[in-house]
Amino acid sequence: MTTKKKTGAGIVITAVVIYLMIPLVFTFLYSLFREWMDILPSSFTLRAYGEIFTDMVFWLSVGRTLIISVVPIGICMTIVLLAMYVIVVYHPEWDKYMKILCTMPYSIQGVILPICVLALYADAPEPFSNRIFMLTSTYCIVVLPYIYQGVRNNLNGMNVKGMLEAAQMLGAGKFYSFFHIIVPNIMNGIVISSMLAMAIVFGDFVVINMLAGNYFPTAQMYVYEIMKKSSQKTCAIIMVLFAVTLLISMFVFLRGADDKKEEKNG
């Protein structure tokens, strides 16, 4: 019976993976051909990829996208971990208020958030009126629920109070115990929530377009401009961006796996 269940689960997972990969496969195929007016595409070419890889404007836009994805996530993750330290160690009763505060951004995403930010801070003194500052701060709000839920779920899955008490009995301070014992044990949750947040920021267009515009052209805006000119090149750009995000995710997860091996060997 167990073998049958495993086989059935494997079939379901395989079917879901195939279903999810279909759009990506057809996007890749379309990027390799000039025309697709019949059952099969025609005029195979790598011209679109050649133009992308030699276009410095594209790579600069990708670099800006990575910067505006990593910086807000790092700031937000630091703030959330410090807040959770205070809640876990000193004020556990504040957790319900923290949950409400961190889930509020779910209701103000989309066009509403950047419009509110512009209305409040467009005429404010520096650095609050700076477009890049507004963009970074706004993305901190956008990714806050995802980062908070990832950290909180992992903390709830372990005996944090018992581990802190044991560490303090051995002479470790509260701050040291939390960030050198608790945080490394929830690193998988931190990585996963960070990757989810990066995917959300990496795929956003509304916020970046309304707040930064031509001040900080990113890959999303580059794709938007190319869509008006060439659908084949647009598909090629999408595939390159997918490869970039995949490589980043693989690097992070492999780095985490190496750290685990070192801890075990140590």
Summary of the structure (lengths in Angstrom):
residues: 266
radius of gyration: 22.6
end to end distance: 40.1
largest distance: 73.4
contacts: 742
relative contact order: 0.12
helix: 80%
strand: 2%
